[in-house]
Amino acid sequence: MDRDVSSGTHPCSGVAGKDKDLETVTGYVEHIVFRNEDNGYTVFNLENDDGEITCVGNFNYISEGEKLELTGGYVDHSVYGTQFKVEAHSVKEPDDLVSIERYLGSGAVRGVGAALAGRIVKKFKNDTFRIIEEEPERLAEIKGISERKAREIAEQVGEKKDMRKAMIYLQKYGISTKLAAKIYKRYGMEVYKVLEENPYQLADNIEGVGFKTADEIAARIGIHTDSDYRIKSGLFYTLQQAVGEGHIYLPQDMLMKKAGELLGVEIYDIEKHIMDLCIEKKTVMKEENGQIRIYPAHYYYLELNTAKMLHDLNIDCEMPEDMMERRLNKVEENEQIELDPMQHRAVIESIKHGLLVLTGGPGTGKTTTINTMIMFFESEGMSIFLAAPTGRAAKRMTEATGYEAQTIHRLLEVNVNPGEEEGTGGFMRNRQNPLEADVIIIDEMSMVDLSLMHALLSAVVPGTRLVLVGDVDQLPSVGAGSVLKDIIASGQFPVVTLTRIFRQAGESDIVMNAHKINAGEPVLLDNKSRDFFFLKRDDADTIIGVTIMLIQKKLPRYVGADPSEIQVMTPTRKGLLGVERLNTVLQRYLNPEDKKKNEKEINGRLFREGDKVMQIKNNYQLEWEVTTRFGLAVDKGTGIFNGDMGVITEINEYTETIEVEFDEARKVKYGFDMTEELELAYAITVHKSQGSEYPAVIIPLLPGPKPLYNRNLLYTAVTRAKKCLMIVGSDTVFQEMIQNRYEQARYTSLAERIQEFRRSY
């Protein structure tokens, strides 16, 4: 029974074999081989009069030494042999002296071994459990047990009984085993009071419980739909949902409308409920420009602190400007660099100021400008860090500059046990342990959300030069905030915008057409280009067929890339050309079923070895390692982040794990129960493509929602292609997107917070 069952559900969950008639067996849990805390799946050895039996099944809570009555049947597994598959079970109180002694000495009670258990049972015989529960002080009559230890033994025995009852109680409300254990750990025996009085506390205190789960529990318990608890929880949940859509706050009237729709009730006396949330320090209310704004408190203070840290970094250099000019001219001469006036100005501004924003579209010379900054600061003996929000963006930065760049997460050193301080984001580098660099240059700043920016600034001490580089016309960050736009809009920091398209970049129609799109100019779709193509099709299935043909036959040779490097990008998740349908079809053709490839369907989604996948949420705890071809680990770390893409290299039914290899050969094992963090990535949304660049990009395009099908999205999509862009679909939709300037407003106020700090100094 010595098996690798470190994660996921044990392979016995899918045992082959034929169930026989149900029967009942009774015995003692001798040894728990494996337990999945998410769903309670357990493999253990049961000892009874017939010897030792291997049992498999789902249990809300059991421990070694317990006496169980099991109902089920024997199955024959092709690898593991005969096992007892449990359909139902009940825990039995030990009813004889041997059983009582066995349970106490099994390790189920900490500090009680076999010898001490024997002395307890010898003293109290069949009265043992009553003594432990009702007169625990009498355990001190036994040599080796102090009064303190007697209390500890009684607490443990009672707690196990209490926990089992609580788990059963919680599961009546549809709560999973793992979640029930979290809830009991948080509240203990108060759990009954919490659920009966205010189950909405669960949404605030327990990770994995949202408003909707708490609301379902409340409905089962009989909480009124217009209760104060429900309305306050619904208001706060609405704010949290708004954060998920990129907002930092909501206007009060909008909050009231959205929360009312969520709760299905008309909210009276909204100010009272909001003030209650403010008193509880969950929200901040602020009146600005005649509008009442409601912030989740955490995000209000993130903006406030971010504004202050940006202000503190903006320190002017004392070097005379003519000296800066002479030294920069020397670097240009030595390195044979020719900067245009705006590039030259950008480098001078990075020397003069503690903070600089450098923006510009594709082909405008941002890389040359960054390289010149690096050379200048190196010539001054300064240490420099380069970083970007994603692994792909960092890799591009490394290739473009010749200097090592890393993700912002790696730069800040992810902490698997993040501290309690709000806004640190779980990083080792922070106020107490700042980055040791003279200059930090961050690329792809349009992707950086407020939380990550706050974490970065927390690790940068005043006196360090910070250069923020990005394309402000791209889509905003997936996370909350409009950091780059707000910093520029504040008007408080030096900003240099590069606009000249250099000759080499001007030879690319991808670059030229991207600038036309951004300027709202029509793009000629005559297919006379070498890198920008349009194929007119008006049927979704035909478009998908053309897409598959391009990936399999045409584009790999044309751009000199593997089919897996060609990326399909689409504006939407739903619909005939949405991510969800595209991925299902593309998987079928680009990675078809094969007897040599393992596959697994989990919650209605099929994963197969060789599949292209994406991580869809930040997970600071996920462990990764880089190994040699012989399996020897040469690098290890933690953290896989929203937008990271990889390939499934192994699906293991035995360990119930899926191994994914991400960029930089980082391998991660996911338990089958963790696959909600992964999705197929043959097709991705344009939003998820930010910070990435692909040899070839295919954009399937048919009519869709006007607010989404806009210039901003099309510009971002086009700039993701390096060597070739293929648009397949409607030319009318393409040209309409160029003219559609609609951008969904984000409710953010970083610019105002920055201006406030400027006025106060």
Disulfide bonds with the S-S distance in Angstrom:
none
